[in-house]
Amino acid sequence: MSFKETYFKYYPELVRYGQQLRLEESEMEDLVQETFLRYHLELGKKVIIRNKRAWLYKVFYNLALSSKQSKISHHKKMKQYQMETSASE
């Protein structure tokens, strides 16, 4: 199956999966695109991916998890900063 065929076959599935993970629309689109970019790069390295669907889902999930963790970390840092600045006033 070519990259293009794989993209059109699994793109809608990854979008639905992103919705199940409750991702925002723009973030989900970015993560789907990043997933396919990484897939394309792996193909360029001549890596054999035996189960494309599983590979795509795993990469997408890991990207989503990293994104959520990054947002949580950012939110905590902002909250700490606000507490520090309001305490110094």
C-alpha positions, -999 to +999 in steps of 0.1 A: +000+000+000+014+034-010+018+063+014-011+081-003-034+050+001-023+046+037-030+083+044-065+082+029-073+049+046-062+058+082-066+096+083-104+094+092-097+067+118-071+089+135-094+118+135-121+097+152-096+085+177-085+120+184-121+129+191-124+100+215-093+113+233-112+147+235-085+166+216-093+201+203-099+202+166-068+222+157-045+202+180-059+169+166-052+180+131-017+189+140-011+155+157-025+136+128-003+155+104+027+149+126+019+112+128+019+109+090+050+129+087+068+105+111+054+076+091+067+091+059+101+096+074+102+060+086+094+048+051+122+069+038+146+050+061+133+018+045+119+006+079+095-022+075+063-015+094+044-047+095+012-034+111+007+001+098-026+007+117-010-002+150+021+019+143+000+049+134-022+046+164+007+042+188+025+072+174-006+093+175-014+083+210+021+091+222+020+125+205-014+132+221-001+121+255+030+143+252+008+172+242-015+169+271+014+165+296+030+196+281-002+216+285-005+204+322+030+214+329+025+248+313-007+254+332+011+245+365+039+269+357+015+297+349-004+291+381+028+291+401+039+323+384+006+340+391+007+330+428+043+343+431+035+376+414+003+382+434+022+374+467+049+400+459+024+428+453 
